Amino acid sequence: KSNDVAVQSNLSTIRTEAEIFYGGTGVNTYGTAGVTNACDVAGSLFVADATIKKAIDAATAANGAGTVTCNNSVTAYAVQAQLLADNTKFWCVDSTGNAKQVGTAMLAGATACLP
């Protein structure tokens, strides 16, 4: 469970930093759109912001072989990480303010947490 708490904490950091990025470096965008479930799209907030990049790396380390998924358009984003206590569950944060556990893996292109 402590790894799941670490995942949730790191994704919370991403949510906070994403809004700082949007209003600052991103100039009212979340950077270059990346809707392929990858967290390494050049120019996206997930790569362009060092704090977000570190939080993604930490969430990846915390959930071991689990999945961290990132999608963003210029005006929205979502990040989801697989949880360990129940690996059929995921923690998701997005630009609409969601921070919640979901039971569905994020689809490519999704920029909001799925139910």
Phi and psi restraints in degrees (value plus and minus 20) as a CYANA .aco file:
   2 SER   PHI     -84.0   -44.0
   2 SER   PSI     -53.6   -13.6
   3 ASN   PHI     -86.6   -46.6
   3 ASN   PSI     -57.2   -17.2
   4 ASP   PHI     -85.0   -45.0
   4 ASP   PSI     -58.1   -18.1
   5 VAL   PHI     -84.0   -44.0
   5 VAL   PSI     -59.5   -19.5
   6 ALA   PHI     -83.8   -43.8
   6 ALA   PSI     -61.5   -21.5
   7 VAL   PHI     -80.2   -40.2
   7 VAL   PSI     -68.6   -28.6
   8 GLN   PHI     -80.9   -40.9
   8 GLN   PSI     -61.5   -21.5
   9 SER   PHI     -84.7   -44.7
   9 SER   PSI     -63.5   -23.5
  10 ASN   PHI     -86.2   -46.2
  10 ASN   PSI     -58.8   -18.8
  11 LEU   PHI     -89.8   -49.8
  11 LEU   PSI     -50.8   -10.8
  12 SER   PHI     -83.8   -43.8
  12 SER   PSI     -60.1   -20.1
  13 THR   PHI     -80.5   -40.5
  13 THR   PSI     -62.4   -22.4
  14 ILE   PHI     -80.6   -40.6
  14 ILE   PSI     -63.7   -23.7
  15 ARG   PHI     -79.9   -39.9
  15 ARG   PSI     -65.2   -25.2
  16 THR   PHI     -85.1   -45.1
  16 THR   PSI     -68.8   -28.8
  17 GLU   PHI     -85.9   -45.9
  17 GLU   PSI     -51.9   -11.9
  18 ALA   PHI     -82.3   -42.3
  18 ALA   PSI     -58.9   -18.9
  19 GLU   PHI     -90.4   -50.4
  19 GLU   PSI     -55.8   -15.8
  20 ILE   PHI     -84.5   -44.5
  20 ILE   PSI     -63.2   -23.2
  21 PHE   PHI     -80.0   -40.0
  21 PHE   PSI     -67.5   -27.5
  22 TYR   PHI     -76.5   -36.5
  22 TYR   PSI     -65.8   -25.8
  23 GLY   PHI    -102.5   -62.5
  23 GLY   PSI     -28.5    11.5
  24 GLY   PHI    -140.5  -100.5
  24 GLY   PSI    -121.9   -81.9
  25 THR   PHI     -73.5   -33.5
  25 THR   PSI     -58.5   -18.5
  26 GLY   PHI     -93.7   -53.7
  26 GLY   PSI     -31.8     8.2
  27 VAL   PHI      28.7    68.7
  27 VAL   PSI      39.6    79.6
  28 ASN   PHI      43.2    83.2
  28 ASN   PSI      12.5    52.5
  29 THR   PHI    -161.3  -121.3
  29 THR   PSI     146.2   186.2
  30 TYR   PHI    -118.9   -78.9
  30 TYR   PSI       4.3    44.3
  31 GLY   PHI      65.4   105.4
  31 GLY   PSI    -185.6  -145.6
  32 THR   PHI     -81.4   -41.4
  32 THR   PSI     112.4   152.4
  33 ALA   PHI     -83.9   -43.9
  33 ALA   PSI     118.8   158.8
  34 GLY   PHI    -163.4  -123.4
  34 GLY   PSI      85.5   125.5
  35 VAL   PHI    -140.2  -100.2
  35 VAL   PSI      19.5    59.5
  36 THR   PHI    -133.8   -93.8
  36 THR   PSI      -4.1    35.9
  37 ASN   PHI      48.6    88.6
  37 ASN   PSI      -7.7    32.3
  38 ALA   PHI    -121.6   -81.6
  38 ALA   PSI     122.7   162.7
  39 CYS   PHI    -116.7   -76.7
  39 CYS   PSI      -9.6    30.4
  40 ASP   PHI    -140.3  -100.3
  40 ASP   PSI       6.9    46.9
  41 VAL   PHI     -94.2   -54.2
  41 VAL   PSI      98.2   138.2
  42 ALA   PHI     -75.8   -35.8
  42 ALA   PSI     113.3   153.3
  43 GLY   PHI      67.8   107.8
  43 GLY   PSI     -32.1     7.9
  44 SER   PHI     -97.0   -57.0
  44 SER   PSI     140.7   180.7
  45 LEU   PHI     -79.2   -39.2
  45 LEU   PSI     -44.7    -4.7
  46 PHE   PHI     -91.2   -51.2
  46 PHE   PSI     -41.6    -1.6
  47 VAL   PHI    -127.5   -87.5
  47 VAL   PSI     -59.1   -19.1
  48 ALA   PHI     -90.9   -50.9
  48 ALA   PSI     -46.3    -6.3
  49 ASP   PHI    -122.8   -82.8
  49 ASP   PSI      97.5   137.5
  50 ALA   PHI     -82.2   -42.2
  50 ALA   PSI     -57.2   -17.2
  51 THR   PHI     -87.4   -47.4
  51 THR   PSI     -60.7   -20.7
  52 ILE   PHI     -84.9   -44.9
  52 ILE   PSI     -63.7   -23.7
  53 LYS   PHI     -78.6   -38.6
  53 LYS   PSI     -64.7   -24.7
  54 LYS   PHI     -83.9   -43.9
  54 LYS   PSI     -59.1   -19.1
  55 ALA   PHI     -86.3   -46.3
  55 ALA   PSI     -58.3   -18.3
  56 ILE   PHI     -83.8   -43.8
  56 ILE   PSI     -65.2   -25.2
  57 ASP   PHI     -81.8   -41.8
  57 ASP   PSI     -60.5   -20.5
  58 ALA   PHI     -88.0   -48.0
  58 ALA   PSI     -58.9   -18.9
  59 ALA   PHI     -85.8   -45.8
  59 ALA   PSI     -58.7   -18.7
  60 THR   PHI     -82.7   -42.7
  60 THR   PSI     -63.3   -23.3
  61 ALA   PHI     -86.4   -46.4
  61 ALA   PSI     -59.1   -19.1
  62 ALA   PHI     -87.7   -47.7
  62 ALA   PSI     -55.0   -15.0
  63 ASN   PHI    -117.7   -77.7
  63 ASN   PSI      -6.8    33.2
  64 GLY   PHI      39.4    79.4
  64 GLY   PSI    -136.8   -96.8
  65 ALA   PHI    -105.5   -65.5
  65 ALA   PSI     -10.8    29.2
  66 GLY   PHI     -89.8   -49.8
  66 GLY   PSI    -197.9  -157.9
  67 THR   PHI    -129.8   -89.8
  67 THR   PSI     115.9   155.9
  68 VAL   PHI    -138.4   -98.4
  68 VAL   PSI     105.0   145.0
  69 THR   PHI    -140.3  -100.3
  69 THR   PSI     115.1   155.1
  70 CYS   PHI    -150.1  -110.1
  70 CYS   PSI     117.2   157.2
  71 ASN   PHI    -160.5  -120.5
  71 ASN   PSI     122.4   162.4
  72 ASN   PHI    -171.7  -131.7
  72 ASN   PSI     125.3   165.3
  73 SER   PHI    -124.1   -84.1
  73 SER   PSI    -192.8  -152.8
  74 VAL   PHI     -93.6   -53.6
  74 VAL   PSI     -37.9     2.1
  75 THR   PHI    -139.1   -99.1
  75 THR   PSI     -18.3    21.7
  76 ALA   PHI    -174.5  -134.5
  76 ALA   PSI     137.6   177.6
  77 TYR   PHI    -171.1  -131.1
  77 TYR   PSI     141.5   181.5
  78 ALA   PHI    -169.6  -129.6
  78 ALA   PSI     122.5   162.5
  79 VAL   PHI    -151.8  -111.8
  79 VAL   PSI     116.8   156.8
  80 GLN   PHI    -157.2  -117.2
  80 GLN   PSI     118.5   158.5
  81 ALA   PHI    -150.5  -110.5
  81 ALA   PSI     118.7   158.7
  82 GLN   PHI     -89.3   -49.3
  82 GLN   PSI     121.6   161.6
  83 LEU   PHI    -114.8   -74.8
  83 LEU   PSI     137.2   177.2
  84 LEU   PHI    -115.8   -75.8
  84 LEU   PSI     -58.4   -18.4
  85 ALA   PHI     -77.5   -37.5
  85 ALA   PSI     -56.3   -16.3
  86 ASP   PHI    -160.9  -120.9
  86 ASP   PSI      77.7   117.7
  87 ASN   PHI     -92.3   -52.3
  87 ASN   PSI     -12.4    27.6
  88 THR   PHI    -114.0   -74.0
  88 THR   PSI     -18.8    21.2
  89 LYS   PHI    -134.1   -94.1
  89 LYS   PSI     135.0   175.0
  90 PHE   PHI    -154.1  -114.1
  90 PHE   PSI     132.1   172.1
  91 TRP   PHI    -124.5   -84.5
  91 TRP   PSI     113.3   153.3
  92 CYS   PHI    -151.5  -111.5
  92 CYS   PSI     119.4   159.4
  93 VAL   PHI    -149.2  -109.2
  93 VAL   PSI     129.4   169.4
  94 ASP   PHI    -168.8  -128.8
  94 ASP   PSI     155.7   195.7
  95 SER   PHI     -93.4   -53.4
  95 SER   PSI     -28.1    11.9
  96 THR   PHI    -108.5   -68.5
  96 THR   PSI     -21.9    18.1
  97 GLY   PHI      82.8   122.8
  97 GLY   PSI     -22.2    17.8
  98 ASN   PHI     -85.7   -45.7
  98 ASN   PSI     120.9   160.9
  99 ALA   PHI    -167.6  -127.6
  99 ALA   PSI      80.1   120.1
 100 LYS   PHI    -175.9  -135.9
 100 LYS   PSI     141.2   181.2
 101 GLN   PHI    -104.5   -64.5
 101 GLN   PSI     114.6   154.6
 102 VAL   PHI    -150.5  -110.5
 102 VAL   PSI     140.8   180.8
 103 GLY   PHI    -128.0   -88.0
 103 GLY   PSI     -11.4    28.6
 104 THR   PHI    -144.2  -104.2
 104 THR   PSI     111.4   151.4
 105 ALA   PHI     -85.2   -45.2
 105 ALA   PSI     120.5   160.5
 106 MET   PHI     -87.3   -47.3
 106 MET   PSI     115.7   155.7
 107 LEU   PHI    -101.4   -61.4
 107 LEU   PSI     128.4   168.4
 108 ALA   PHI     -76.3   -36.3
 108 ALA   PSI     111.5   151.5
 109 GLY   PHI      76.2   116.2
 109 GLY   PSI     -35.7     4.3
 110 ALA   PHI     -91.8   -51.8
 110 ALA   PSI     106.7   146.7
 111 THR   PHI    -137.0   -97.0
 111 THR   PSI       3.5    43.5
 112 ALA   PHI    -167.8  -127.8
 112 ALA   PSI     131.2   171.2
 113 CYS   PHI     -85.4   -45.4
 113 CYS   PSI     113.3   153.3
 114 LEU   PHI    -100.7   -60.7
 114 LEU   PSI     140.5   180.5
